[in-house]
Amino acid sequence: MKRNRHPRRTRQTPDTELLLRLASRLGQSSNRIEDAWWEARLAAHVDHLLADGAEEALVTVLDQLYSSGSRAYDELADMVESCAETRRAESASGLDVVLIAAPLLAWSRFQIPSGSIPQVQLDAVRVHLQAHVLAADARLALVDVLYSPDQLPQNYVETAQLAERLARAAIHGRNLKVDSAQLQETMSFLSDTRYVLGAVAAPHGAALFRWQEDDGDPAESFRQWAQQGGEALRPLLPACAVEFLPVLAYHAAVRDADRASRPWSLRAAVAFLQTVLNLPGAELRAVVAPFHDRQLEEYRVGFTRRGDSDVLHGVVWPLLESEDENNDAPTQIEATLREAGIGSVLALDQRFPLEFCDDCGAPLYPNPEGEPVHAEMPEEQGEAAPRHLH
C-alpha cells in the first residue's frame, strides 16, 4: 500500500536497476501504445520479484522513486499492487483473478471479535457477494477468517502469496481454510477495522463485478451488500456498532478503510464518552494538535470535560498516502467532531513531538494548556475503557 517513505541508502542490484529503468520509462511514456509495451515488461519483472520473495528490491526502488518525486513512483506502486493482488489469464481460455476485501468498521466497549468465521456465516456471505457484488459468471473463494489489520499480509510478497492460494481456490469455487491461531495476535482498540478476504475469478476479458454488467450500478451493489451482507456478518460482531464499506480489490479496499476509519474513530470516541460518562456531547471538549517526527505524521485529539484540563480519552488521526503539511485534516477533524455533537473544539497549531508513554507505549494527547499527557478515565469509569485507545 502506498505510504510516505523515508529515503535510505541501499546497494543497487541488477534487479533493482532493471525495475528502476522500466518504471522510469513507463513514467516518461507519452501514449497508450507505448504505455502497454512498458507495462507488459514491468509487470513481468514485478511478477518475477514477487515469486522470488524479493520484497527488499521492490521497496528499495519505491523508496528511491518516491524521494525523486517522479511520476514513475505512482506507476511502479500501482504495478506492484496490481501484480500482488491479481493473477492474469495465461491464455484466451484462462481465468483472470483478483484478490478482494470486504471491510467493515466497528466499535465496542468490549473486545471486537476477529478469527475464524463459522461455516453458516461464510456460506451466507458467499451468497450475498455472488448476488450483489460479483458478475453472473464469476467464481468466488473466501478465507474462513475475519481479519484484523494486524493479521493482514504485511508486505507485497505476503499479499501475492495469499492471492496465489486464493486464486487456486477461486478457480474451483472453493473457500480457503486458514488456521487463525497461526495469525498475529489482535490488539484491542475501542474502534477498529475488520476484513473478509476473498478472490473473484472470471474468464479472460469477462466482467468480474456486478457493476461491470450493462444493468449494474456500483452504488446499488454497495447498498445491497451493506444491507444483505451486513446481516450475514452481524452475528460475528455482538455488542458492536458496525458500518460496512464497499467491496473492492484488496489494496483499494484497505486504503478506503484506512481513510474511513479516521472519522469513524472520532465518532466512536464521542459515543463512548457520552455513554460511559453519562454526559451530552455539548459538555465535552476536543483538543486537536499536530504531532511531528521528521515531518508531520499525525494529528492527535484529546477529549476533556468542558472547563477541565484532564484528558479522558484520545484518538490518533494519521496522515495517509501523499498527505503532508498542506492537508486539510484539521478542517475534517473539526467538522466530524461538530457533527458528533462535541460542544467545544480547540485547535492548537504548535509543533508537538511524536511522544508515547514510557510505561505502556500509549500515545500522549494534547490538553488545553498545550501539553502532551496520558489519557486517563476517572477511576469509577476506568474499567469500562478499553486497554488501548485508537
C-alpha positions as CSV (number, residue, x, y, z in Angstrom):
1,M,0.0,0.0,0.0
2,K,1.3,3.5,-0.8
3,R,2.6,5.3,2.2
4,N,5.0,8.1,2.8
5,R,8.6,6.7,2.6
6,H,11.8,7.9,4.1
7,P,14.7,7.7,1.7
8,R,17.6,5.4,2.6
9,R,20.9,4.4,1.0
10,T,20.9,0.9,-0.4
11,R,23.1,-1.0,-2.8
12,Q,21.8,-1.3,-6.4
13,T,21.5,-4.8,-7.9
14,P,20.6,-5.9,-11.5
15,D,17.0,-6.5,-10.3
16,T,16.6,-3.0,-8.8
17,E,18.4,-1.3,-11.8
18,L,16.0,-3.0,-14.3
19,L,13.0,-2.2,-12.1
20,L,14.1,1.4,-11.9
21,R,14.6,1.7,-15.7
22,L,11.3,0.1,-16.6
23,A,9.3,2.2,-14.1
24,S,11.1,5.4,-15.3
25,R,10.5,4.6,-19.0
26,L,6.8,3.9,-18.2
27,G,6.6,7.2,-16.4
28,Q,8.0,9.0,-19.4
29,S,5.8,7.4,-22.0
30,S,3.5,9.7,-23.9
31,N,0.9,7.4,-25.5
32,R,-1.2,4.4,-24.6
33,I,0.5,2.0,-27.1
34,E,3.9,2.7,-25.6
35,D,2.4,2.5,-22.1
36,A,1.2,-1.0,-22.8
37,W,4.7,-2.0,-24.1
38,W,6.4,-0.8,-20.9
39,E,3.6,-2.1,-18.7
40,A,4.0,-5.7,-20.0
41,R,7.7,-5.7,-19.3
42,L,7.3,-4.1,-15.9
43,A,4.6,-6.5,-14.9
44,A,6.7,-9.5,-15.9
45,H,9.7,-8.2,-13.8
46,V,7.5,-7.4,-10.8
47,D,5.9,-10.9,-11.0
48,H,9.3,-12.4,-11.1
49,L,10.4,-10.5,-8.0
50,L,7.2,-11.3,-6.1
51,A,7.7,-15.0,-6.9
52,D,11.3,-14.9,-5.7
53,G,10.2,-13.1,-2.5
54,A,12.3,-10.1,-3.4
55,E,10.4,-7.6,-1.2
56,E,13.6,-5.6,-0.5
57,A,14.2,-4.9,-4.2
58,L,10.6,-3.6,-4.6
59,V,10.8,-1.4,-1.6
60,T,14.2,-0.1,-2.4
61,V,13.1,1.2,-5.8
62,L,9.8,2.6,-4.5
63,D,11.8,4.5,-1.8
64,Q,14.2,5.8,-4.5
65,L,11.4,6.9,-6.8
66,Y,9.3,8.4,-4.0
67,S,12.2,10.7,-2.9
68,S,12.6,11.8,-6.6
69,G,9.0,12.9,-6.8
70,S,8.7,11.5,-10.3
71,R,5.6,10.0,-12.0
72,A,7.5,6.7,-12.1
73,Y,6.7,6.2,-8.4
74,D,3.0,6.1,-8.9
75,E,3.4,3.9,-12.0
76,L,5.5,1.4,-10.1
77,A,3.4,1.5,-6.9
78,D,0.3,0.8,-9.0
79,M,2.0,-2.0,-10.8
80,V,3.3,-3.7,-7.7
81,E,-0.1,-3.6,-6.1
82,S,-1.7,-4.9,-9.2
83,C,0.7,-7.8,-9.6
84,A,0.4,-8.7,-5.9
85,E,-3.4,-8.8,-5.9
86,T,-4.2,-10.2,-9.4
87,R,-3.5,-13.3,-11.5
88,R,-3.8,-12.8,-15.2
89,A,-5.1,-15.5,-17.5
90,E,-2.2,-17.2,-19.3
91,S,-4.3,-17.9,-22.4
92,A,-7.5,-16.7,-24.1
93,S,-9.4,-19.5,-22.4
94,G,-8.0,-18.9,-18.9
95,L,-9.3,-17.0,-15.9
96,D,-8.4,-13.6,-14.5
97,V,-8.4,-13.5,-10.7
98,V,-8.5,-10.5,-8.3
99,L,-7.9,-10.6,-4.6
100,I,-10.8,-8.7,-2.9
101,A,-11.6,-7.3,0.6
102,A,-14.9,-6.6,2.2
103,P,-14.0,-4.1,5.1
104,L,-16.2,-3.1,8.0
105,L,-15.7,-0.6,10.8
106,A,-16.7,-1.5,14.3
107,W,-16.5,0.0,17.8
108,S,-17.4,-1.5,21.1
109,R,-16.7,-1.2,24.8
110,F,-15.8,-4.9,24.7
111,Q,-13.3,-6.8,22.6
112,I,-14.1,-6.5,18.8
113,P,-14.1,-10.1,17.5
114,S,-11.8,-11.5,14.9
115,G,-10.7,-15.0,13.9
116,S,-12.5,-18.0,12.4
117,I,-15.8,-17.5,10.6
118,P,-18.3,-20.3,11.2
119,Q,-19.4,-22.1,8.0
120,V,-23.0,-20.9,8.2
121,Q,-21.9,-17.3,8.2
122,L,-19.3,-17.9,5.5
123,D,-22.0,-19.6,3.3
124,A,-24.3,-16.6,3.8
125,V,-21.5,-14.1,2.9
126,R,-20.8,-16.1,-0.3
127,V,-24.4,-16.0,-1.3
128,H,-24.7,-12.2,-0.9
129,L,-21.4,-11.4,-2.6
130,Q,-22.4,-13.5,-5.6
131,A,-25.8,-11.9,-5.7
132,H,-24.8,-8.2,-5.2
133,V,-21.1,-7.7,-5.9
134,L,-19.9,-10.2,-8.4
135,A,-20.7,-10.7,-12.1
136,A,-23.1,-13.5,-13.0
137,D,-20.3,-15.8,-14.3
138,A,-17.7,-15.0,-11.7
139,R,-16.4,-17.7,-9.3
140,L,-15.5,-16.9,-5.7
141,A,-13.2,-18.1,-2.9
142,L,-13.4,-16.8,0.6
143,V,-11.0,-17.1,3.5
144,D,-12.7,-18.5,6.6
145,V,-11.2,-15.8,8.9
146,L,-12.4,-12.3,9.9
147,Y,-9.1,-10.4,9.8
148,S,-8.0,-7.6,11.9
149,P,-5.5,-5.1,10.5
150,D,-2.7,-6.8,12.5
151,Q,-3.4,-10.1,10.7
152,L,-3.4,-8.8,7.1
153,P,-0.5,-9.6,4.8
154,Q,2.3,-7.3,6.0
155,N,4.0,-6.7,2.6
156,Y,3.7,-7.2,-1.1
157,V,5.2,-10.7,-1.2
158,E,2.8,-12.0,1.5
159,T,-0.1,-10.4,-0.3
160,A,1.0,-12.2,-3.5
161,Q,1.3,-15.5,-1.7
162,L,-2.2,-15.2,-0.3
163,A,-3.6,-14.1,-3.7
164,E,-2.0,-17.2,-5.3
165,R,-3.6,-19.6,-2.7
166,L,-7.0,-17.9,-3.1
167,A,-6.7,-17.9,-6.9
168,R,-6.3,-21.7,-7.0
169,A,-9.4,-21.9,-4.7
170,A,-11.5,-19.5,-6.7
171,I,-10.9,-21.3,-10.0
172,H,-12.6,-24.3,-8.4
173,G,-15.2,-22.2,-6.5
174,R,-13.9,-23.4,-3.1
175,N,-13.1,-21.5,0.1
176,L,-9.7,-21.3,1.7
177,K,-9.2,-22.6,5.2
178,V,-6.7,-20.7,7.4
179,D,-5.7,-21.6,10.9
180,S,-6.5,-18.3,12.8
181,A,-4.4,-19.5,15.7
182,Q,-1.3,-19.0,13.5
183,L,-2.1,-15.4,12.7
184,Q,-0.8,-12.3,14.5
185,E,-2.5,-11.6,17.9
186,T,-5.2,-8.9,17.5
187,M,-4.7,-5.8,19.7
188,S,-7.7,-4.4,21.5
189,F,-9.0,-1.0,20.4
190,L,-12.2,0.9,21.1
191,S,-12.7,1.2,17.3
192,D,-11.1,-0.9,14.6
193,T,-11.5,-2.4,11.1
194,R,-12.3,-6.0,10.2
195,Y,-11.9,-7.6,6.8
196,V,-13.4,-10.6,4.9
197,L,-10.9,-11.6,2.2
198,G,-11.5,-13.5,-0.9
199,A,-10.8,-13.8,-4.6
200,V,-13.0,-13.5,-7.7
201,A,-12.2,-15.3,-10.9
202,A,-13.8,-14.8,-14.4
203,P,-13.0,-15.8,-18.0
204,H,-10.3,-13.6,-19.6
205,G,-12.0,-10.3,-20.7
206,A,-15.3,-11.0,-19.0
207,A,-16.8,-9.0,-16.2
208,L,-15.6,-9.7,-12.6
209,F,-18.1,-7.4,-10.8
210,R,-21.8,-6.7,-10.9
211,W,-21.3,-3.0,-11.8
212,Q,-19.4,-4.0,-15.0
213,E,-22.5,-5.5,-16.4
214,D,-24.9,-3.5,-18.6
215,D,-27.5,-3.0,-15.9
216,G,-25.1,-2.8,-13.0
217,D,-24.6,0.2,-10.7
218,P,-21.8,0.4,-8.1
219,A,-23.9,2.4,-5.6
220,E,-26.7,-0.1,-5.7
221,S,-24.3,-3.0,-5.4
222,F,-22.7,-1.5,-2.3
223,R,-26.1,-0.6,-0.8
224,Q,-27.4,-4.2,-1.2
225,W,-24.1,-5.6,0.1
226,A,-24.2,-3.4,3.2
227,Q,-27.8,-4.4,3.9
228,Q,-27.9,-8.1,3.0
229,G,-24.2,-9.0,3.5
230,G,-24.2,-7.0,6.7
231,E,-27.0,-9.1,8.2
232,A,-24.9,-12.2,7.4
233,L,-21.9,-10.7,9.3
234,R,-23.6,-9.1,12.3
235,P,-23.7,-12.3,14.3
236,L,-19.9,-12.3,14.3
237,L,-19.8,-8.9,16.0
238,P,-22.0,-8.9,19.0
239,A,-22.2,-5.7,21.1
240,C,-20.6,-3.7,18.3
241,A,-21.7,-0.7,16.3
242,V,-20.8,-1.5,12.7
243,E,-20.5,0.3,9.4
244,F,-20.0,-1.7,6.1
245,L,-17.7,-0.4,3.4
246,P,-17.7,-1.2,-0.4
247,V,-16.1,-4.5,-1.5
248,L,-13.2,-3.6,-3.8
249,A,-9.8,-5.0,-5.0
250,Y,-7.6,-5.6,-1.9
251,H,-5.3,-2.6,-1.9
252,A,-8.1,-0.1,-2.8
253,A,-10.4,-1.6,-0.1
254,V,-7.7,-1.3,2.6
255,R,-6.9,2.3,1.6
256,D,-10.6,3.2,1.7
257,A,-10.9,1.5,5.1
258,D,-7.9,3.4,6.4
259,R,-9.4,6.7,5.3
260,A,-12.9,5.9,6.6
261,S,-11.6,4.7,9.9
262,R,-10.4,8.1,10.9
263,P,-13.7,9.9,11.2
264,W,-15.3,6.6,12.5
265,S,-12.8,6.6,15.4
266,L,-13.7,10.1,16.3
267,R,-17.4,9.4,16.3
268,A,-16.8,6.2,18.2
269,A,-14.9,8.1,20.9
270,V,-17.6,10.7,21.3
271,A,-20.3,8.0,21.6
272,F,-18.1,6.0,24.1
273,L,-17.5,9.1,26.3
274,Q,-21.2,10.1,26.3
275,T,-22.2,6.6,27.3
276,V,-19.5,5.9,30.0
277,L,-19.6,9.4,31.5
278,N,-23.4,9.9,31.0
279,L,-22.7,13.3,29.6
280,P,-24.1,15.0,26.5
281,G,-21.6,15.9,23.7
282,A,-22.1,19.6,24.5
283,E,-20.4,19.0,27.8
284,L,-17.2,17.6,26.1
285,R,-14.3,19.4,24.6
286,A,-11.8,18.2,22.0
287,V,-8.2,19.5,21.7
288,V,-6.6,18.9,18.3
289,A,-2.9,19.2,17.7
290,P,-0.3,18.2,15.0
291,F,2.4,15.8,16.0
292,H,5.8,15.6,14.2
293,D,8.7,13.3,13.9
294,R,11.0,14.3,11.0
295,Q,7.8,15.6,9.3
296,L,4.1,15.9,10.2
297,E,3.0,12.4,11.0
298,E,-0.5,12.7,12.5
299,Y,-3.0,14.7,14.5
300,R,-4.0,13.7,17.9
301,V,-7.3,14.6,19.6
302,G,-7.5,14.8,23.4
303,F,-11.0,14.7,25.0
304,T,-11.8,16.5,28.2
305,R,-14.9,17.8,30.0
306,R,-15.6,21.4,29.3
307,G,-13.8,23.6,31.8
308,D,-11.5,20.7,32.9
309,S,-7.9,20.1,31.7
310,D,-7.7,16.3,32.4
311,V,-7.6,14.3,29.1
312,L,-10.0,11.4,29.4
313,H,-9.5,9.8,26.1
314,G,-7.6,10.2,22.9
315,V,-7.8,9.5,19.2
316,V,-5.0,9.4,16.6
317,W,-5.7,10.8,13.1
318,P,-2.8,9.5,11.0
319,L,-1.8,11.1,7.7
320,L,-2.2,8.7,4.7
321,E,-0.5,8.3,1.3
322,S,0.7,11.6,0.0
323,E,-0.9,13.9,2.7
324,D,1.6,16.4,4.0
325,E,1.8,19.7,5.9
326,N,-0.7,21.3,3.5
327,N,-3.5,18.7,4.2
328,D,-7.0,19.8,5.3
329,A,-7.2,17.3,8.2
330,P,-7.9,20.0,10.9
331,T,-11.0,21.1,9.0
332,Q,-12.1,17.5,8.6
333,I,-11.5,16.7,12.2
334,E,-13.4,19.7,13.5
335,A,-16.3,19.1,11.1
336,T,-16.5,15.4,12.3
337,L,-16.4,16.4,15.9
338,R,-19.1,19.1,15.5
339,E,-21.3,16.6,13.6
340,A,-20.8,14.1,16.5
341,G,-22.1,16.7,18.9
342,I,-18.9,18.0,20.6
343,G,-19.6,21.3,22.2
344,S,-16.1,22.8,22.0
345,V,-13.2,22.2,19.7
346,L,-9.8,23.8,20.5
347,A,-7.2,23.6,17.6
348,L,-3.6,24.1,18.6
349,D,-1.0,25.0,16.0
350,Q,2.2,24.5,17.9
351,R,4.6,21.7,16.9
352,F,4.3,18.6,19.2
353,P,6.9,15.8,19.3
354,L,5.7,12.3,18.4
355,E,5.8,11.1,22.0
356,F,4.4,8.0,23.7
357,C,4.1,6.8,27.3
358,D,7.3,5.3,28.6
359,D,5.5,2.7,30.7
360,C,2.7,1.4,28.4
361,G,3.6,2.8,25.0
362,A,0.2,4.6,24.5
363,P,0.3,7.9,22.6
364,L,0.3,11.2,24.6
365,Y,-2.6,13.5,23.7
366,P,-2.8,17.3,23.9
367,N,-4.5,19.0,26.8
368,P,-6.0,22.6,26.7
369,E,-2.7,24.0,28.1
370,G,-0.8,22.7,25.1
371,E,0.9,19.8,27.0
372,P,1.1,16.2,25.7
373,V,-0.3,14.0,28.5
374,H,-1.5,10.5,29.2
375,A,-5.3,9.9,28.7
376,E,-6.8,8.7,31.9
377,M,-10.5,7.9,32.5
378,P,-11.9,8.7,36.0
379,E,-11.3,5.8,38.4
380,E,-15.0,4.9,38.6
381,Q,-15.3,4.6,34.8
382,G,-11.8,3.2,34.2
383,E,-12.9,-0.4,34.0
384,A,-15.2,0.5,31.1
385,A,-12.3,1.8,29.0
386,P,-10.5,-0.5,26.5
387,R,-6.9,-1.3,27.2
388,H,-5.7,0.5,24.1
389,L,-7.1,3.8,22.8
390,H,-7.2,4.0,19.0
